[in-house]
Amino acid sequence: MAISLSVVVLLAIVLVVMIRSGSIKAGPAIVAALFGFFLASTGMAPVIQNFMDSLARTISGINF
């Protein structure tokens, strides 16, 4: 849960920066956010969540 919340906050910050810098307009950003919102209610949500959890475990296991 904490990883999911961190990813949401990070993506929100990236989205705000992209909108403010002009690299993405508000309209496409809203469409992308709505796409993610509706994608979360489909059958693909558990697959995406498992992939993100696996990716987070892999990244945390890397020793520098």
Biopython code that builds the backbone (N, CA, C, O; Angstrom):
import numpy as np
from Bio.PDB.StructureBuilder import StructureBuilder

atoms = [
    (1, "MET", "N", (0.824, -1.190, 0.000)),
    (1, "MET", "CA", (0.000, 0.000, 0.000)),
    (1, "MET", "C", (0.866, 1.251, 0.000)),
    (1, "MET", "O", (0.586, 2.200, -0.732)),
    (2, "ALA", "N", (1.922, 1.260, 0.821)),
    (2, "ALA", "CA", (2.778, 2.440, 0.896)),
    (2, "ALA", "C", (3.480, 2.688, -0.428)),
    (2, "ALA", "O", (3.699, 3.835, -0.818)),
    (3, "ILE", "N", (3.834, 1.606, -1.122)),
    (3, "ILE", "CA", (4.490, 1.766, -2.420)),
    (3, "ILE", "C", (3.525, 2.364, -3.420)),
    (3, "ILE", "O", (3.906, 3.246, -4.191)),
    (4, "SER", "N", (2.290, 1.908, -3.427)),
    (4, "SER", "CA", (1.286, 2.435, -4.352)),
    (4, "SER", "C", (1.056, 3.915, -4.116)),
    (4, "SER", "O", (0.970, 4.694, -5.066)),
    (5, "LEU", "N", (0.958, 4.306, -2.856)),
    (5, "LEU", "CA", (0.737, 5.705, -2.529)),
    (5, "LEU", "C", (1.932, 6.544, -2.958)),
    (5, "LEU", "O", (1.755, 7.650, -3.469)),
    (6, "SER", "N", (3.143, 6.039, -2.759)),
    (6, "SER", "CA", (4.340, 6.759, -3.167)),
    (6, "SER", "C", (4.381, 6.943, -4.682)),
    (6, "SER", "O", (4.758, 8.009, -5.169)),
    (7, "VAL", "N", (4.001, 5.921, -5.417)),
    (7, "VAL", "CA", (3.987, 6.011, -6.877)),
    (7, "VAL", "C", (2.954, 7.029, -7.329)),
    (7, "VAL", "O", (3.210, 7.802, -8.253)),
    (8, "VAL", "N", (1.798, 7.041, -6.696)),
    (8, "VAL", "CA", (0.756, 8.010, -7.050)),
    (8, "VAL", "C", (1.241, 9.431, -6.800)),
    (8, "VAL", "O", (1.042, 10.311, -7.637)),
    (9, "VAL", "N", (1.870, 9.659, -5.663)),
    (9, "VAL", "CA", (2.384, 10.996, -5.354)),
    (9, "VAL", "C", (3.473, 11.389, -6.348)),
    (9, "VAL", "O", (3.483, 12.518, -6.839)),
    (10, "LEU", "N", (4.378, 10.478, -6.648)),
    (10, "LEU", "CA", (5.451, 10.767, -7.609)),
    (10, "LEU", "C", (4.883, 11.091, -8.984)),
    (10, "LEU", "O", (5.309, 12.058, -9.617)),
    (11, "LEU", "N", (3.926, 10.294, -9.454)),
    (11, "LEU", "CA", (3.326, 10.545, -10.764)),
    (11, "LEU", "C", (2.540, 11.851, -10.775)),
    (11, "LEU", "O", (2.520, 12.549, -11.789)),
    (12, "ALA", "N", (1.898, 12.189, -9.671)),
    (12, "ALA", "CA", (1.181, 13.463, -9.592)),
    (12, "ALA", "C", (2.149, 14.639, -9.689)),
    (12, "ALA", "O", (1.858, 15.627, -10.363)),
    (13, "ILE", "N", (3.282, 14.540, -9.028)),
    (13, "ILE", "CA", (4.287, 15.593, -9.098)),
    (13, "ILE", "C", (4.825, 15.728, -10.516)),
    (13, "ILE", "O", (4.965, 16.839, -11.027)),
    (14, "VAL", "N", (5.126, 14.596, -11.154)),
    (14, "VAL", "CA", (5.614, 14.621, -12.529)),
    (14, "VAL", "C", (4.573, 15.248, -13.453)),
    (14, "VAL", "O", (4.920, 16.040, -14.329)),
    (15, "LEU", "N", (3.317, 14.904, -13.267)),
    (15, "LEU", "CA", (2.247, 15.446, -14.089)),
    (15, "LEU", "C", (2.124, 16.957, -13.916)),
    (15, "LEU", "O", (1.976, 17.681, -14.901)),
    (16, "VAL", "N", (2.183, 17.436, -12.686)),
    (16, "VAL", "CA", (2.107, 18.883, -12.441)),
    (16, "VAL", "C", (3.277, 19.599, -13.083)),
    (16, "VAL", "O", (3.097, 20.655, -13.690)),
    (17, "VAL", "N", (4.469, 19.048, -12.962)),
    (17, "VAL", "CA", (5.652, 19.666, -13.566)),
    (17, "VAL", "C", (5.520, 19.703, -15.080)),
    (17, "VAL", "O", (5.866, 20.703, -15.710)),
    (18, "MET", "N", (5.022, 18.617, -15.670)),
    (18, "MET", "CA", (4.865, 18.577, -17.126)),
    (18, "MET", "C", (3.820, 19.582, -17.604)),
    (18, "MET", "O", (3.997, 20.205, -18.651)),
    (19, "ILE", "N", (2.748, 19.745, -16.857)),
    (19, "ILE", "CA", (1.724, 20.714, -17.236)),
    (19, "ILE", "C", (2.277, 22.133, -17.118)),
    (19, "ILE", "O", (2.068, 22.961, -18.005)),
    (20, "ARG", "N", (2.982, 22.413, -16.021)),
    (20, "ARG", "CA", (3.511, 23.766, -15.803)),
    (20, "ARG", "C", (4.610, 24.120, -16.796)),
    (20, "ARG", "O", (4.753, 25.286, -17.166)),
    (21, "SER", "N", (5.387, 23.134, -17.232)),
    (21, "SER", "CA", (6.458, 23.404, -18.186)),
    (21, "SER", "C", (5.952, 23.502, -19.617)),
    (21, "SER", "O", (6.676, 23.960, -20.501)),
    (22, "GLY", "N", (4.733, 23.082, -19.849)),
    (22, "GLY", "CA", (4.150, 23.167, -21.177)),
    (22, "GLY", "C", (4.441, 21.969, -22.055)),
    (22, "GLY", "O", (4.084, 21.972, -23.233)),
    (23, "SER", "N", (5.084, 20.937, -21.508)),
    (23, "SER", "CA", (5.370, 19.752, -22.323)),
    (23, "SER", "C", (4.131, 18.883, -22.509)),
    (23, "SER", "O", (4.094, 18.045, -23.410)),
    (24, "ILE", "N", (3.125, 19.072, -21.674)),
    (24, "ILE", "CA", (1.837, 18.394, -21.851)),
    (24, "ILE", "C", (0.748, 19.393, -21.458)),
    (24, "ILE", "O", (0.879, 20.112, -20.468)),
    (25, "LYS", "N", (-0.299, 19.426, -22.227)),
    (25, "LYS", "CA", (-1.408, 20.338, -21.955)),
    (25, "LYS", "C", (-2.379, 19.696, -20.964)),
    (25, "LYS", "O", (-2.334, 18.488, -20.729)),
    (26, "ALA", "N", (-3.240, 20.504, -20.396)),
    (26, "ALA", "CA", (-4.173, 20.025, -19.374)),
    (26, "ALA", "C", (-5.150, 18.995, -19.942)),
    (26, "ALA", "O", (-5.473, 18.023, -19.259)),
    (27, "GLY", "N", (-5.625, 19.182, -21.165)),
    (27, "GLY", "CA", (-6.586, 18.254, -21.767)),
    (27, "GLY", "C", (-6.057, 16.835, -21.859)),
    (27, "GLY", "O", (-6.690, 15.915, -21.342)),
    (28, "PRO", "N", (-4.899, 16.628, -22.508)),
    (28, "PRO", "CA", (-4.346, 15.270, -22.563)),
    (28, "PRO", "C", (-4.012, 14.701, -21.179)),
    (28, "PRO", "O", (-4.109, 13.492, -20.970)),
    (29, "ALA", "N", (-3.624, 15.554, -20.245)),
    (29, "ALA", "CA", (-3.323, 15.079, -18.893)),
    (29, "ALA", "C", (-4.590, 14.554, -18.216)),
    (29, "ALA", "O", (-4.552, 13.536, -17.525)),
    (30, "ILE", "N", (-5.701, 15.245, -18.416)),
    (30, "ILE", "CA", (-6.969, 14.797, -17.838)),
    (30, "ILE", "C", (-7.396, 13.477, -18.472)),
    (30, "ILE", "O", (-7.858, 12.572, -17.778)),
    (31, "VAL", "N", (-7.241, 13.368, -19.787)),
    (31, "VAL", "CA", (-7.590, 12.118, -20.474)),
    (31, "VAL", "C", (-6.734, 10.971, -19.946)),
    (31, "VAL", "O", (-7.249, 9.879, -19.703)),
    (32, "ALA", "N", (-5.438, 11.204, -19.766)),
    (32, "ALA", "CA", (-4.547, 10.157, -19.252)),
    (32, "ALA", "C", (-4.936, 9.759, -17.832)),
    (32, "ALA", "O", (-4.922, 8.574, -17.497)),
    (33, "ALA", "N", (-5.280, 10.733, -16.995)),
    (33, "ALA", "CA", (-5.691, 10.437, -15.623)),
    (33, "ALA", "C", (-6.993, 9.641, -15.607)),
    (33, "ALA", "O", (-7.129, 8.684, -14.844)),
    (34, "LEU", "N", (-7.939, 10.031, -16.437)),
    (34, "LEU", "CA", (-9.198, 9.289, -16.504)),
    (34, "LEU", "C", (-8.985, 7.877, -17.038)),
    (34, "LEU", "O", (-9.623, 6.933, -16.571)),
    (35, "PHE", "N", (-8.091, 7.729, -18.014)),
    (35, "PHE", "CA", (-7.767, 6.397, -18.528)),
    (35, "PHE", "C", (-7.235, 5.517, -17.397)),
    (35, "PHE", "O", (-7.661, 4.372, -17.250)),
    (36, "GLY", "N", (-6.315, 6.041, -16.606)),
    (36, "GLY", "CA", (-5.775, 5.283, -15.480)),
    (36, "GLY", "C", (-6.833, 4.941, -14.454)),
    (36, "GLY", "O", (-6.851, 3.838, -13.907)),
    (37, "PHE", "N", (-7.720, 5.900, -14.195)),
    (37, "PHE", "CA", (-8.796, 5.675, -13.232)),
    (37, "PHE", "C", (-9.713, 4.540, -13.691)),
    (37, "PHE", "O", (-10.043, 3.649, -12.908)),
    (38, "PHE", "N", (-10.120, 4.575, -14.956)),
    (38, "PHE", "CA", (-11.013, 3.538, -15.455)),
    (38, "PHE", "C", (-10.289, 2.215, -15.671)),
    (38, "PHE", "O", (-10.902, 1.156, -15.543)),
    (39, "LEU", "N", (-9.007, 2.252, -15.993)),
    (39, "LEU", "CA", (-8.223, 1.032, -16.135)),
    (39, "LEU", "C", (-8.124, 0.302, -14.804)),
    (39, "LEU", "O", (-8.067, -0.928, -14.769)),
    (40, "ALA", "N", (-8.104, 1.051, -13.715)),
    (40, "ALA", "CA", (-8.007, 0.450, -12.389)),
    (40, "ALA", "C", (-9.242, -0.376, -12.031)),
    (40, "ALA", "O", (-9.178, -1.231, -11.148)),
    (41, "SER", "N", (-10.346, -0.133, -12.698)),
    (41, "SER", "CA", (-11.560, -0.885, -12.389)),
    (41, "SER", "C", (-11.773, -2.056, -13.342)),
    (41, "SER", "O", (-12.826, -2.693, -13.298)),
    (42, "THR", "N", (-10.803, -2.356, -14.200)),
    (42, "THR", "CA", (-10.925, -3.478, -15.127)),
    (42, "THR", "C", (-10.212, -4.709, -14.578)),
    (42, "THR", "O", (-9.644, -4.678, -13.486)),
    (43, "GLY", "N", (-10.251, -5.768, -15.334)),
    (43, "GLY", "CA", (-9.571, -6.996, -14.952)),
    (43, "GLY", "C", (-8.056, -6.902, -15.064)),
    (43, "GLY", "O", (-7.342, -7.762, -14.546)),
    (44, "MET", "N", (-7.563, -5.879, -15.727)),
    (44, "MET", "CA", (-6.114, -5.698, -15.863)),
    (44, "MET", "C", (-5.469, -5.127, -14.601)),
    (44, "MET", "O", (-4.248, -5.190, -14.454)),
    (45, "ALA", "N", (-6.256, -4.579, -13.701)),
    (45, "ALA", "CA", (-5.715, -3.932, -12.501)),
    (45, "ALA", "C", (-4.829, -4.866, -11.669)),
    (45, "ALA", "O", (-3.733, -4.457, -11.284)),
    (46, "PRO", "N", (-5.253, -6.108, -11.372)),
    (46, "PRO", "CA", (-4.379, -6.989, -10.586)),
    (46, "PRO", "C", (-3.068, -7.325, -11.303)),
    (46, "PRO", "O", (-2.023, -7.445, -10.663)),
    (47, "VAL", "N", (-3.123, -7.473, -12.608)),
    (47, "VAL", "CA", (-1.908, -7.779, -13.374)),
    (47, "VAL", "C", (-0.941, -6.608, -13.301)),
    (47, "VAL", "O", (0.257, -6.797, -13.086)),
    (48, "ILE", "N", (-1.453, -5.410, -13.479)),
    (48, "ILE", "CA", (-0.609, -4.214, -13.406)),
    (48, "ILE", "C", (-0.046, -4.057, -11.999)),
    (48, "ILE", "O", (1.130, -3.733, -11.836)),
    (49, "GLN", "N", (-0.879, -4.286, -10.978)),
    (49, "GLN", "CA", (-0.420, -4.171, -9.590)),
    (49, "GLN", "C", (0.676, -5.191, -9.291)),
    (49, "GLN", "O", (1.667, -4.857, -8.641)),
    (50, "ASN", "N", (0.512, -6.428, -9.758)),
    (50, "ASN", "CA", (1.541, -7.446, -9.553)),
    (50, "ASN", "C", (2.846, -7.060, -10.236)),
    (50, "ASN", "O", (3.925, -7.259, -9.678)),
    (51, "PHE", "N", (2.748, -6.505, -11.446)),
    (51, "PHE", "CA", (3.943, -6.065, -12.157)),
    (51, "PHE", "C", (4.642, -4.943, -11.396)),
    (51, "PHE", "O", (5.863, -4.962, -11.248)),
    (52, "MET", "N", (3.876, -3.965, -10.914)),
    (52, "MET", "CA", (4.469, -2.846, -10.182)),
    (52, "MET", "C", (5.098, -3.312, -8.864)),
    (52, "MET", "O", (6.160, -2.825, -8.476)),
    (53, "ASP", "N", (4.441, -4.256, -8.177)),
    (53, "ASP", "CA", (5.011, -4.810, -6.944)),
    (53, "ASP", "C", (6.317, -5.539, -7.232)),
    (53, "ASP", "O", (7.289, -5.401, -6.490)),
    (54, "SER", "N", (6.336, -6.314, -8.309)),
    (54, "SER", "CA", (7.541, -7.034, -8.702)),
    (54, "SER", "C", (8.665, -6.069, -9.056)),
    (54, "SER", "O", (9.818, -6.278, -8.678)),
    (55, "LEU", "N", (8.323, -5.028, -9.773)),
    (55, "LEU", "CA", (9.311, -4.023, -10.151)),
    (55, "LEU", "C", (9.867, -3.328, -8.906)),
    (55, "LEU", "O", (11.072, -3.094, -8.814)),
    (56, "ALA", "N", (9.007, -3.000, -7.961)),
    (56, "ALA", "CA", (9.453, -2.353, -6.716)),
    (56, "ALA", "C", (10.368, -3.270, -5.912)),
    (56, "ALA", "O", (11.368, -2.816, -5.356)),
    (57, "ARG", "N", (10.030, -4.567, -5.845)),
    (57, "ARG", "CA", (10.893, -5.520, -5.139)),
    (57, "ARG", "C", (12.243, -5.645, -5.823)),
    (57, "ARG", "O", (13.273, -5.725, -5.153)),
    (58, "THR", "N", (12.249, -5.662, -7.155)),
    (58, "THR", "CA", (13.497, -5.762, -7.907)),
    (58, "THR", "C", (14.377, -4.545, -7.669)),
    (58, "THR", "O", (15.579, -4.677, -7.436)),
    (59, "ILE", "N", (13.789, -3.378, -7.727)),
    (59, "ILE", "CA", (14.555, -2.141, -7.522)),
    (59, "ILE", "C", (15.089, -2.069, -6.096)),
    (59, "ILE", "O", (16.232, -1.665, -5.878)),
    (60, "SER", "N", (14.261, -2.462, -5.119)),
    (60, "SER", "CA", (14.732, -2.407, -3.726)),
    (60, "SER", "C", (15.803, -3.449, -3.441)),
    (60, "SER", "O", (16.569, -3.304, -2.488)),
    (61, "GLY", "N", (15.865, -4.497, -4.255)),
    (61, "GLY", "CA", (16.871, -5.538, -4.050)),
    (61, "GLY", "C", (18.218, -5.259, -4.696)),
    (61, "GLY", "O", (19.171, -6.017, -4.512)),
    (62, "ILE", "N", (18.297, -4.170, -5.452)),
    (62, "ILE", "CA", (19.560, -3.827, -6.120)),
    (62, "ILE", "C", (20.513, -3.245, -5.097)),
    (62, "ILE", "O", (20.171, -2.312, -4.370)),
    (63, "ASN", "N", (21.710, -3.805, -5.048)),
    (63, "ASN", "CA", (22.741, -3.315, -4.116)),
    (63, "ASN", "C", (23.739, -2.480, -4.893)),
    (63, "ASN", "O", (24.319, -2.936, -5.879)),
    (64, "PHE", "N", (23.928, -1.274, -4.447)),
    (64, "PHE", "CA", (24.861, -0.372, -5.132)),
    (64, "PHE", "C", (26.241, -0.508, -4.578)),
    (64, "PHE", "O", (27.159, 0.174, -5.034)),
]
sb = StructureBuilder()
sb.init_structure("model")
sb.init_model(0)
sb.init_chain("A")
sb.init_seg("    ")
for serial, (resi, resn, name, xyz) in enumerate(atoms, 1):
    if name == "N":
        sb.init_residue(resn, " ", resi, " ")
    sb.init_atom(name, np.array(xyz, "f"), 0.0, 1.0, " ", f" {name:<3s}", serial, name[0])
structure = sb.get_structure()
